[in-house]
Amino acid sequence: MQRKLIFLASLQLQNANLVTNLAESERRDGFVTTPFDVDTLTELHKGTRAFVACVDNCVIGYAMTGTLQEFQHSALIVHMNSRLQQITFHGLPIDAASALQYGPVCIDKEFRGRGVLQSLFKVLCQHLNSDFKIGVTFISTLNPRSYQAHVWKLGMTIVDEFEFTGKEYYTLASVLAQETSKMK
């Protein structure tokens, strides 16, 4: 699949699952909090920081990653990252030198619960664990499906809870090398 088509398909999947585009009743199935535009996606796709799952040339899921500095476009992520300076995880500092921002992640509704998230996470851990020791992400407390998927299926750990613009979030972390060694 051509890179430009992957961008467009990723944006379409994002927009179909963006919290601001969903009715409240649809949000219980999971949602994306942070929207990306074409420019941001282009930057992430330049390296090995955007991971996409496809079936029959259709994007069915993605996991975006980047350095903590690369996600400065989002005030929410900037706020979360400012809190990370006081946190260690498995004895490692969560800082720009050792941590990457994991997410947003989105799986097409028709493919949720089929291992797509675990496959994307396994591949990104394998590709990035030599450059980064820790992956961090945030999840809205109003998104229990995402919370369950990340904690129960990926084994991520809550390292912080915070409030931003009146909304509550969890910060989760994972040691990337450990995740790679646990996965088959």
Secondary structure as the mmCIF struct_conf table of DSSP 4:
data_model
#
loop_
_struct_conf.conf_type_id
_struct_conf.id
_struct_conf.beg_label_comp_id
_struct_conf.beg_label_asym_id
_struct_conf.beg_label_seq_id
_struct_conf.end_label_comp_id
_struct_conf.end_label_asym_id
_struct_conf.end_label_seq_id
HELX_RH_AL_P HELX_RH_AL_P1 ARG A 3 ASN A 17
STRN STRN1 LEU A 18 LEU A 18
HELX_RH_3T_P HELX_RH_3T_P1 VAL A 19 ASN A 21
BEND BEND1 LEU A 22 LEU A 22
TURN_TY1_P TURN_TY1_P1 GLU A 24 GLU A 26
HELX_RH_3T_P HELX_RH_3T_P2 ARG A 27 ASP A 29
STRN STRN2 VAL A 32 VAL A 32
BEND BEND2 THR A 34 THR A 34
HELX_RH_AL_P HELX_RH_AL_P2 VAL A 38 LYS A 46
TURN_TY1_P TURN_TY1_P2 GLY A 47 THR A 48
STRN STRN3 ALA A 50 VAL A 55
TURN_TY1_P TURN_TY1_P3 ASP A 56 ASN A 57
STRN STRN4 CYS A 58 THR A 67
TURN_TY1_P TURN_TY1_P4 LEU A 68 HIS A 73
HELX_RH_AL_P HELX_RH_AL_P3 ALA A 75 LEU A 84
TURN_TY1_P TURN_TY1_P5 GLN A 85 GLN A 86
STRN STRN5 THR A 88 PHE A 89
TURN_TY1_P TURN_TY1_P6 HIS A 90 GLY A 91
STRN STRN6 LEU A 92 PRO A 93
BEND BEND3 ASP A 95 ASP A 95
TURN_TY1_P TURN_TY1_P7 ALA A 96 SER A 98
STRN STRN7 ALA A 99 ILE A 107
HELX_RH_3T_P HELX_RH_3T_P3 LYS A 109 PHE A 111
TURN_TY1_P TURN_TY1_P8 ARG A 112 GLY A 115
HELX_RH_AL_P HELX_RH_AL_P4 VAL A 116 LEU A 128
TURN_TY1_P TURN_TY1_P9 ASN A 129 ASP A 131
BEND BEND4 LYS A 133 LYS A 133
STRN STRN8 ILE A 134 SER A 140
TURN_TY1_P TURN_TY1_P10 THR A 141 LEU A 142
HELX_RH_AL_P HELX_RH_AL_P5 PRO A 144 GLN A 148
HELX_RH_PI_P HELX_RH_PI_P1 ALA A 149 LYS A 153
TURN_TY1_P TURN_TY1_P11 LEU A 154 LEU A 154
STRN STRN9 THR A 157 PHE A 164
TURN_TY1_P TURN_TY1_P12 THR A 165 GLY A 166
STRN STRN10 LYS A 167 VAL A 175
HELX_RH_AL_P HELX_RH_AL_P6 LEU A 176 LYS A 182
#
